[in-house]
Amino acid sequence: MIKYFLFIALLIGLDGCVTTQPDGSYDVALREHPDQFLVLAVRNEIDSSTQIGSGSRGYQAGSTYMQSARARHLLQHIASDYQLQLVRGWPIQVLAMQCVVFKPINGTTDELIGKLQHDPRVMLVQSLQTFSTNTAPKLDEASATPTSIHHDYVSLQLGMQRMEVADAHRWSKGRGVGIAVIDTGIDSTHPNLKNRISKQRNFVDDNKPQFNMDRHGTAVAGVIAANSDNRAGIVGVAPESNLIALKACWQLQADRDDARCNSFTLAQALSGAIDMRAQVINLSVVGPPDPLLSALIKQAQNAGIIVVGA
């Protein structure tokens, strides 16, 4: 198992796969029964006659990268040949591919993946895999040594002391550095995160109130960029950085940090982080090896982006 610590339109019919808006009919199934779906990609060349493949939940940042007519036709034929129902799709510019989620009408996902891997029309095919947020039991911080350089709760932050972050702050507090936090939503109204979040996107749903209520992403954002010397909460490692909040995980319970993500939501968030020119990408999730996510992380690194992972 590989641990990554750190990073849509609903398509009803193949002919309308670029402009169809999501109706939520597959939301629960994608979250709770990922084994019923597979992820597939074909080569996608720019075609100005089509529109960008993002819906109300997809990445929208003024990109002109679109699904090509050739990619659309390839997906039509693949779906027909293998009896697949197109669920969702989006273009990934950095990999020059049109990526989709298919639901098999007949046969198992494993059986179909085995066949599709030998189809020359297919760039990539894999199962829709599940990931979870990387949480750990709270440490005993009673022995933390107080410090006088901050007026927050830095004296209780053992990690800050072990990394000697206070000394690093004499040189830099991360001013102007764009950090993409791919996680659950983040509470942008939290006083410790005031003026820290410059952009945000939701690749999970349209639930705006829940975005600000999500716990794990808020905690991770605080560790990274919580304001210093404001007499509120903790101090971040880079308290003057700019956060890009990209929700790719959904919280499982209201009073717990546990959350889940999948290949589909994480791939969109990673692609979005690259397109938004983040300088650092943070993924605090645990999961299996994933070809699509690995390709996107490699592309991010090739673009000079620092990807923080376990």
C-alpha positions in Angstrom: 0.0 0.0 0.0 1.2 3.4 -0.9 0.4 6.3 1.4 0.1 9.7 -0.1 0.3 12.5 2.5 -0.1 15.8 1.2 -4.2 15.7 -4.0 -17.8 16.8 -13.6 -20.0 16.7 -15.2 -22.5 13.8 -14.9 -22.6 12.3 -18.4 -26.0 10.8 -19.1 -25.5 10.2 -22.8 -22.4 9.8 -25.0 -23.4 12.4 -27.5 -24.0 15.0 -24.9 -21.0 14.0 -22.7 -19.4 17.4 -22.7 -22.3 19.7 -21.8 -24.5 17.5 -19.7 -24.9 18.7 -16.1 -24.8 16.3 -13.1 -28.1 15.2 -11.6 -26.6 13.4 -8.6 -28.0 10.0 -9.5 -24.6 8.3 -9.2 -23.3 10.2 -6.2 -24.1 7.6 -3.6 -23.0 4.6 -5.7 -19.7 6.3 -6.6 -19.0 6.8 -2.9 -20.3 3.5 -1.4 -19.8 1.0 -4.3 -16.7 2.0 -6.2 -16.2 -1.6 -7.2 -19.1 -1.1 -9.7 -17.2 1.4 -11.8 -13.9 1.7 -13.7 -11.9 4.7 -14.9 -10.8 4.8 -18.5 -8.9 7.4 -20.6 -8.4 7.9 -24.3 -6.1 10.4 -26.1 -7.6 13.8 -26.4 -6.5 16.5 -28.8 -7.8 20.0 -28.7 -10.9 20.6 -30.8 -12.3 24.1 -30.8 -15.8 22.8 -31.9 -16.5 21.3 -28.5 -16.8 22.8 -25.0 -14.8 22.1 -21.8 -15.8 18.9 -20.1 -16.7 20.3 -16.7 -20.0 20.6 -15.0 -21.2 22.4 -11.9 -18.9 20.2 -9.8 -15.9 20.0 -12.2 -12.9 22.2 -12.4 -13.6 25.5 -14.0 -10.9 28.1 -14.1 -11.1 29.6 -17.6 -9.4 26.6 -19.3 -9.9 26.2 -23.0 -9.0 22.5 -23.0 -11.9 20.6 -24.4 -13.0 17.2 -25.4 -12.2 16.5 -29.0 -14.6 15.0 -31.5 -12.2 12.1 -32.0 -12.2 11.3 -28.2 -15.9 11.5 -28.1 -16.2 9.0 -31.0 -13.7 6.7 -29.4 -15.6 6.6 -26.2 -18.8 5.9 -28.0 -17.4 2.9 -29.8 -15.6 1.6 -26.7 -18.9 1.9 -24.7 -20.7 0.0 -27.4 -18.1 -2.7 -27.8 -17.8 -3.5 -24.1 -21.4 -2.7 -23.0 -20.4 0.2 -20.7 -22.5 3.1 -19.4 -20.8 6.5 -19.3 -21.3 8.1 -15.9 -18.9 11.1 -15.8 -16.0 12.5 -17.6 -13.5 15.3 -17.8 -10.5 16.3 -19.9 -7.1 16.3 -18.3 -4.9 18.7 -20.2 -1.6 17.9 -18.6 -1.9 14.3 -19.7 -3.6 15.1 -23.0 -6.4 12.7 -22.3 -10.2 12.5 -21.9 -10.9 10.6 -18.7 -14.3 9.0 -17.9 -16.0 6.8 -15.3 -17.8 3.8 -16.8 -20.3 1.5 -15.2 -20.3 -2.0 -16.8 -23.8 -3.1 -18.0 -22.6 -6.7 -18.3 -19.6 -8.4 -16.7 -17.4 -7.5 -13.8 -15.1 -4.6 -13.6 -12.0 -6.8 -13.2 -13.0 -8.9 -16.2 -13.5 -5.8 -18.4 -10.4 -4.1 -17.2 -8.4 -7.2 -18.3 -9.8 -6.9 -21.8 -9.6 -3.1 -22.1 -5.9 -3.2 -21.1 -5.2 -4.8 -24.5 -7.3 -2.4 -26.5 -5.0 0.0 -28.5 -7.6 2.8 -28.3 -7.3 2.9 -24.5 -4.5 5.0 -22.9 -5.3 4.0 -19.4 -7.9 1.8 -17.6 -8.1 0.9 -13.9 -10.6 0.3 -11.1 -12.2 3.3 -9.3 -10.2 3.1 -6.1 -10.9 4.4 -2.6 -8.7 6.5 -0.4 -9.0 7.7 3.1 -7.7 10.7 5.1 -4.5 9.9 7.0 -5.5 10.4 10.6 -3.6 9.5 13.8 -4.3 9.3 17.5 -3.7 12.6 19.3 -0.3 12.8 20.9 0.3 13.4 24.6 1.4 17.0 24.5 1.5 17.6 28.3 5.2 17.7 28.3 5.5 20.4 25.6 8.0 23.1 26.4 6.6 26.7 26.5 8.1 29.3 24.2 7.8 33.1 24.3 8.0 33.9 20.6 4.3 33.4 19.9 1.1 34.2 21.8 -0.8 31.2 20.3 -0.8 27.6 21.4 2.6 26.9 19.8 3.9 25.6 23.2 1.6 22.6 22.7 2.7 21.9 19.1 5.5 19.4 19.5 5.9 19.0 15.8 6.7 22.7 15.4 9.4 22.5 18.1 10.9 19.3 16.6 11.1 20.9 13.2 12.4 24.2 14.7 9.8 26.1 12.8 10.2 29.2 15.0 13.8 29.5 13.8 12.7 29.1 10.2 10.1 31.9 10.6 13.0 34.3 11.1 13.8 33.8 7.4 10.4 33.0 5.9 6.8 32.4 6.7 5.9 31.3 3.2 4.6 34.7 1.9 3.1 34.4 -1.5 3.6 30.6 -1.8 0.5 28.9 -3.3 -0.2 25.6 -1.5 -3.0 23.3 -2.8 -4.6 21.4 0.0 -6.4 18.4 -1.5 -8.6 17.1 1.2 -12.1 17.6 2.6 -13.5 21.1 2.6 -11.9 23.9 4.7 -13.6 26.3 7.0 -12.7 29.6 5.3 -14.4 31.6 8.1 -12.1 30.2 10.8 -10.2 33.1 12.5 -7.0 31.1 12.2 -7.4 30.9 8.4 -8.4 34.5 7.8 -6.9 35.7 4.5 -5.1 32.4 3.9 -7.5 30.9 1.4 -7.2 32.4 -2.1 -9.2 29.9 -4.2 -11.4 26.9 -3.5 -13.1 24.2 -5.6 -15.4 21.3 -4.7 -15.1 18.1 -6.7 -17.4 16.1 -4.5 -20.8 17.9 -4.4 -22.6 21.2 -4.4 -23.0 21.4 -0.6 -21.5 24.8 0.2 -22.4 24.8 3.9 -20.7 21.4 4.5 -17.5 22.7 2.8 -17.0 25.1 5.7 -18.0 22.4 8.3 -15.5 19.8 7.2 -13.0 18.9 9.9 -10.0 17.1 8.4 -9.2 19.6 5.7 -9.6 22.5 8.2 -7.2 20.8 10.5 -4.6 20.2 7.8 -5.0 23.8 6.5 -4.3 25.0 10.1 -1.2 23.0 10.4 0.1 24.4 7.2 -1.0 28.0 7.3 -2.7 29.1 10.6 -2.1 32.7 11.3 0.5 33.5 13.9 0.4 35.9 16.9 -3.4 36.3 16.7 -4.1 34.7 20.1 -6.3 32.1 18.5 -5.5 28.5 18.0 -2.3 27.1 16.6 0.5 28.5 14.5 1.0 27.2 10.9 4.3 26.2 9.4 3.8 28.8 6.7 1.4 31.3 8.2 1.7 33.8 5.3 1.1 31.3 2.5 -1.9 31.3 0.1 -4.0 28.1 0.3 -5.9 26.6 -2.6 -8.7 24.6 -1.0 -9.6 21.6 -3.2 -12.3 19.3 -1.8 -11.9 15.8 -3.1 -12.9 13.9 0.1 -16.2 13.6 1.9 -16.5 13.5 5.7 -18.0 10.3 7.0 -19.5 11.6 10.3 -20.2 15.1 11.5 -18.2 14.7 14.7 -15.1 12.9 13.3 -12.2 13.7 11.0 -12.5 10.4 9.0 -13.1 11.0 5.3 -13.0 9.1 2.0 -11.9 10.0 -1.6 -11.6 8.1 -4.8 -9.5 8.1 -8.0 -12.1 10.2 -9.8 -12.2 13.1 -7.3 -8.5 13.1 -6.5 -7.6 13.1 -10.2 -9.7 16.2 -10.8 -8.2 18.0 -7.8 -4.7 17.1 -8.8 -5.4 18.3 -12.4 -6.9 21.5 -11.0 -3.9 22.2 -8.7 -1.6 21.9 -11.6 -3.7 24.1 -13.8 -3.9 26.7 -11.0 -0.1 26.7 -10.8 0.1 25.7 -7.2 3.7 25.7 -6.0 3.1 22.9 -3.4 0.5 20.2 -3.4 -0.5 18.5 -0.1 -2.3 15.1 0.0 -3.1 13.8 3.4 -4.7 10.5 2.2 -4.0 6.8 2.3 -4.7 4.3 -0.5 -3.4 1.8 -3.0 -1.1 2.4 -5.9 -3.1 4.2 -8.6 -1.8 4.7 -12.2 -3.8 7.8 -12.9 -2.9 9.6 -9.7 0.8 8.5 -10.1 0.8 10.0 -13.6 -0.6 13.3 -12.4 1.8 13.5 -9.5 4.7 12.9 -11.9 3.4 15.6 -14.1 3.2 18.0 -11.2 6.8 17.2 -10.2 7.9 17.7 -13.8 6.3 21.2 -13.7 8.4 22.0 -10.6 5.6 21.6 -8.1 6.5 20.1 -4.7 4.2 17.2 -3.8 4.2 16.4 -0.1 3.6 12.7 0.5 4.4 10.0 3.0 
